[in-house]
Amino acid sequence: MLEWTPLIHQQGLSALEFLRCRLPAAPTAYLRRLLRSGRVRDARGTVGENDLLGAGQTLLLPESARLTALLRESLELGVGILWETPQLLVVDKPAGLAVHTSQGHEQDNLLLRVKNLLARRGEKGSPAPIHRLDRETSGAVLFGKNRQAAAALGKMFMAGAVEKTYLALVCGQNDGAGRLSAPVPAKGKLKDAATLFHFLGSASGHSLVALRLETGRTHQIRRHLAGLGHPLAGDRRYGGPPLAGQRHFFLHCRALVFAWPAGGPKREILAPFPEEFALQLDRLGISRHLEHGMI
């Protein structure tokens, strides 16, 4: 028996919408049949496709050869879906994967994976990422599933209507909070940039920091942290010495907050801690649970 519990931001989704997130490779028709057959249950009984999921609710699904195959195929697609509507996707990008096609990343990148996912489902459209993360940065990336949605979401980003919060492992210990406003290079010019920061916990000469962007310049967080004297651990480009056994720096887009449709209530989409990031915090003795209520 499989047991699946919605993440905090997935509460309020219908059972069908939640299963589409957990099984992106599954045809919607198959998920509907699974729900209508009464084989998806919770502690109270059968769960229908339009039933909204609540806090602490766990769905129970019977294991089968078809479900096992779809789970395997979903993992092979390499697209972890955090939230989805007919117009947009929020996906969980792993560290080390480029967002766009670029030199050395022509055969595998996040955009290509999303295109493959939608093609597999038979969905038409031209998906596009609304923002980017550096290749080594993990976390939530917002996609428009068609040109109209991408244009509308892009305007929201330009208007500052989408909040982005990051978590970073940095060198040095501190317990401060504040706002960094040093300009950063962008397209050959120095441009204004602002980042809010809050040190959440420190140990073993390192700290976990929460950061919220007020602007979105290239390498803004990395530059601002280095200027603060706390570069990302392992970010050699900006003076961060590596930790033993660490393959890359740890910068994670933890949360996106926005209203969709525009003007409606805001929703916070959370990307879970990558396992490697969480293990490193444990080794250093920094609690990953300090993030709650971070900024």
C-alpha positions as CSV (number, residue, x, y, z in Angstrom):
1,M,0.0,0.0,0.0
2,L,1.3,3.4,-1.0
3,E,0.8,6.3,1.5
4,W,1.1,9.9,0.2
5,T,0.6,13.0,2.2
6,P,0.3,16.4,0.5
7,L,2.9,19.1,1.2
8,I,1.6,22.2,3.0
9,H,1.0,24.2,-0.2
10,Q,-0.7,21.2,-1.9
11,Q,-3.5,21.2,0.8
12,G,-6.6,22.5,-0.9
13,L,-5.9,20.7,-4.2
14,S,-8.4,18.2,-5.4
15,A,-7.3,14.5,-5.2
16,L,-6.9,14.4,-9.0
17,E,-4.7,17.5,-9.0
18,F,-2.6,16.1,-6.2
19,L,-2.1,12.7,-8.0
20,R,-1.1,14.6,-11.2
21,C,1.7,16.2,-9.2
22,R,2.8,12.9,-7.7
23,L,2.5,10.9,-10.9
24,P,3.4,13.3,-13.7
25,A,3.8,10.4,-16.2
26,A,0.3,9.1,-15.6
27,P,-2.4,9.8,-18.2
28,T,-5.2,11.9,-16.6
29,A,-7.7,9.3,-17.8
30,Y,-5.9,6.6,-15.8
31,L,-5.9,8.7,-12.6
32,R,-9.6,9.4,-13.0
33,R,-10.3,5.6,-13.4
34,L,-8.2,4.9,-10.3
35,L,-10.2,7.5,-8.3
36,R,-13.6,6.5,-9.6
37,S,-13.0,2.8,-8.9
38,G,-12.8,3.6,-5.2
39,R,-9.2,2.3,-4.9
40,V,-7.9,5.6,-3.5
41,R,-8.8,5.9,0.2
42,D,-7.9,7.8,3.3
43,A,-8.6,7.2,7.0
44,R,-12.3,8.0,6.5
45,G,-13.0,5.9,3.4
46,T,-13.0,6.4,-0.4
47,V,-11.6,9.6,-1.9
48,G,-13.2,11.1,-5.0
49,E,-11.4,13.0,-7.8
50,N,-13.0,16.4,-6.7
51,D,-12.4,15.9,-3.0
52,L,-10.2,18.7,-1.6
53,L,-7.2,17.5,0.5
54,G,-6.7,18.9,4.0
55,A,-3.9,19.1,6.6
56,G,-2.6,15.8,7.8
57,Q,-4.7,13.8,5.2
58,T,-2.9,10.8,3.8
59,L,-4.0,9.0,0.6
60,L,-3.7,5.2,0.5
61,L,-3.2,3.6,-3.0
62,P,-3.0,-0.1,-3.7
63,E,0.3,-1.2,-5.3
64,S,0.0,-2.6,-8.8
65,A,2.3,-3.3,-11.7
66,R,0.8,-0.4,-13.6
67,L,1.2,2.0,-10.7
68,T,4.8,0.8,-10.1
69,A,5.6,1.4,-13.8
70,L,4.2,4.9,-13.8
71,L,6.1,5.7,-10.6
72,R,9.3,4.6,-12.3
73,E,8.5,6.5,-15.5
74,S,7.7,9.7,-13.5
75,L,11.1,9.5,-11.8
76,E,12.8,9.0,-15.2
77,L,11.1,12.2,-16.5
78,G,13.1,14.1,-13.9
79,V,10.4,16.7,-13.3
80,G,9.3,17.0,-9.7
81,I,6.0,18.9,-9.8
82,L,5.2,21.0,-6.7
83,W,2.0,22.7,-8.0
84,E,0.1,22.7,-11.3
85,T,-2.9,24.4,-12.9
86,P,-4.0,24.2,-16.5
87,Q,-1.9,27.4,-17.2
88,L,1.3,26.9,-15.1
89,L,3.7,24.5,-13.4
90,V,6.0,25.0,-10.5
91,V,8.7,22.4,-10.6
92,D,11.5,21.4,-8.3
93,K,14.9,21.8,-10.1
94,P,17.8,19.7,-8.9
95,A,21.2,21.2,-8.4
96,G,23.5,20.6,-11.4
97,L,20.7,20.9,-14.0
98,A,20.6,24.0,-16.3
99,V,17.2,25.7,-16.8
100,H,17.7,26.5,-20.5
101,T,19.5,24.9,-23.5
102,S,23.1,26.2,-23.5
103,Q,26.5,25.0,-24.4
104,G,27.1,21.6,-22.9
105,H,23.4,21.3,-21.9
106,E,21.7,20.8,-25.3
107,Q,20.6,17.2,-24.5
108,D,19.3,17.6,-21.0
109,N,17.9,20.7,-19.2
110,L,14.9,21.6,-17.2
111,L,13.0,23.2,-20.1
112,L,13.5,20.1,-22.3
113,R,12.3,17.9,-19.4
114,V,9.1,19.9,-19.0
115,K,8.5,19.8,-22.8
116,N,8.9,16.0,-22.7
117,L,6.5,15.8,-19.8
118,L,3.7,17.8,-21.6
119,A,4.3,16.0,-24.9
120,R,4.0,12.6,-23.1
121,R,0.6,13.7,-21.7
122,G,-0.5,14.9,-25.1
123,E,-0.8,18.5,-23.9
124,K,-0.3,21.2,-26.6
125,G,1.5,24.5,-25.9
126,S,5.0,26.0,-25.6
127,P,6.1,25.9,-22.0
128,A,8.6,28.6,-20.9
129,P,10.4,29.3,-17.6
130,I,9.4,32.6,-16.1
131,H,12.7,33.0,-14.2
132,R,16.0,31.2,-14.0
133,L,18.2,29.6,-11.4
134,D,22.0,29.1,-11.7
135,R,22.9,25.5,-12.7
136,E,24.1,24.7,-9.2
137,T,21.1,26.3,-7.5
138,S,18.1,24.0,-6.6
139,G,14.5,24.7,-5.9
140,A,11.3,26.1,-7.3
141,V,11.0,27.3,-10.9
142,L,7.8,28.7,-12.3
143,F,6.8,27.7,-15.9
144,G,4.0,29.1,-18.0
145,K,2.5,26.1,-20.0
146,N,1.6,28.3,-23.0
147,R,2.5,31.7,-24.4
148,Q,-0.4,33.6,-22.9
149,A,0.3,32.3,-19.4
150,A,4.0,32.9,-19.7
151,A,3.3,36.5,-20.8
152,A,1.0,37.1,-17.9
153,L,3.4,35.5,-15.4
154,G,6.3,37.4,-16.8
155,K,4.4,40.7,-16.2
156,M,3.8,39.6,-12.6
157,F,7.5,39.1,-12.1
158,M,8.4,42.4,-13.7
159,A,5.9,44.1,-11.4
160,G,7.4,42.5,-8.3
161,A,4.2,40.5,-7.6
162,V,6.1,37.2,-7.1
163,E,8.2,36.8,-3.9
164,K,11.2,34.5,-4.0
165,T,12.9,33.2,-0.8
166,Y,16.2,31.3,-0.8
167,L,18.1,29.3,1.7
168,A,21.9,29.3,1.6
169,L,24.8,27.6,3.4
170,V,27.5,30.3,3.9
171,C,30.9,30.5,5.5
172,G,31.2,32.1,8.9
173,Q,28.9,32.5,11.8
174,N,26.5,35.4,12.4
175,D,23.0,36.0,13.9
176,G,22.1,39.3,12.2
177,A,19.5,40.4,9.7
178,G,19.2,43.3,7.3
179,R,19.1,44.5,3.8
180,L,21.9,44.5,1.2
181,S,21.8,47.1,-1.5
182,A,25.1,47.1,-3.3
183,P,24.7,47.5,-7.1
184,V,25.7,44.5,-9.3
185,P,26.9,44.3,-12.9
186,A,24.2,43.5,-15.4
187,K,24.6,43.8,-19.2
188,G,27.7,45.8,-19.0
189,K,26.3,48.3,-16.5
190,L,26.0,48.6,-12.7
191,K,22.4,48.1,-11.7
192,D,20.6,48.6,-8.4
193,A,20.0,45.4,-6.4
194,A,18.5,44.7,-3.0
195,T,18.4,41.5,-0.9
196,L,16.9,41.0,2.5
197,F,18.8,38.5,4.7
198,H,18.3,36.8,8.0
199,F,20.8,34.4,9.7
200,L,18.8,31.4,11.0
201,G,21.4,29.3,12.8
202,S,25.2,28.8,13.0
203,A,27.6,26.0,13.9
204,S,31.0,24.7,12.9
205,G,32.0,27.9,11.2
206,H,29.0,28.0,8.9
207,S,25.5,29.5,8.9
208,L,22.1,28.9,7.3
209,V,20.7,32.1,5.9
210,A,17.3,33.0,4.5
211,L,17.3,35.6,1.7
212,R,14.5,37.4,-0.1
213,L,15.1,39.1,-3.4
214,E,13.7,42.6,-4.0
215,T,15.4,42.6,-7.5
216,G,16.6,39.7,-9.6
217,R,20.0,40.4,-11.0
218,T,22.4,37.6,-12.2
219,H,24.4,36.2,-9.3
220,Q,22.8,38.8,-7.0
221,I,22.7,36.6,-4.0
222,R,26.2,35.2,-4.5
223,R,27.7,38.7,-5.0
224,H,25.8,40.2,-2.0
225,L,26.8,37.4,0.4
226,A,30.4,37.6,-0.7
227,G,30.3,41.4,-0.1
228,L,28.8,40.8,3.4
229,G,31.8,38.6,4.2
230,H,29.8,35.4,4.2
231,P,30.3,33.8,0.7
232,L,28.4,30.6,-0.2
233,A,30.4,27.6,1.1
234,G,31.9,26.1,-2.1
235,D,31.3,29.1,-4.3
236,R,34.9,29.4,-5.5
237,R,34.0,32.2,-8.0
238,Y,33.1,34.5,-5.1
239,G,35.6,33.3,-2.6
240,G,33.8,30.5,-0.8
241,P,36.1,27.6,0.3
242,P,34.5,24.1,-0.2
243,L,33.5,21.8,2.5
244,A,34.8,18.2,2.6
245,G,32.7,16.0,0.4
246,Q,30.7,18.9,-1.0
247,R,30.3,18.8,-4.8
248,H,28.8,22.3,-5.2
249,F,27.5,25.3,-3.2
250,F,24.2,25.1,-1.5
251,L,21.7,27.7,-2.6
252,H,18.0,26.6,-2.7
253,C,15.0,28.5,-3.9
254,R,12.8,27.5,-1.0
255,A,9.6,29.4,-1.7
256,L,7.6,31.3,-4.4
257,V,4.7,33.4,-3.2
258,F,2.2,34.7,-5.8
259,A,-1.5,35.0,-6.6
260,W,-3.0,33.1,-9.5
261,P,-5.1,34.3,-11.1
262,A,-3.7,37.7,-10.5
263,G,-5.7,39.6,-7.9
264,G,-6.7,36.4,-6.0
265,P,-5.3,35.1,-2.7
266,K,-1.6,34.5,-2.5
267,R,-0.3,30.9,-2.4
268,E,3.2,29.9,-1.0
269,I,4.8,27.1,-3.0
270,L,7.6,25.4,-1.0
271,A,10.4,23.3,-2.5
272,P,11.6,20.6,-0.1
273,F,15.2,20.6,1.1
274,P,17.4,18.6,-1.3
275,E,18.7,15.5,0.6
276,E,22.4,16.5,0.1
277,F,21.7,20.0,1.5
278,A,19.9,18.5,4.5
279,L,22.6,16.0,5.2
280,Q,25.3,18.7,5.1
281,L,23.3,20.8,7.6
282,D,23.0,17.8,9.9
283,R,26.8,17.1,9.7
284,L,27.5,20.7,10.6
285,G,25.0,20.7,13.5
286,I,22.7,23.3,12.0
287,S,19.0,22.6,12.3
288,R,17.2,22.7,9.0
289,H,14.0,23.3,10.9
290,L,15.1,26.9,11.8
291,E,13.7,28.0,8.4
292,H,10.1,28.2,9.5
293,G,9.0,31.8,9.7
294,M,12.3,32.8,8.3
295,I,11.7,36.3,6.9
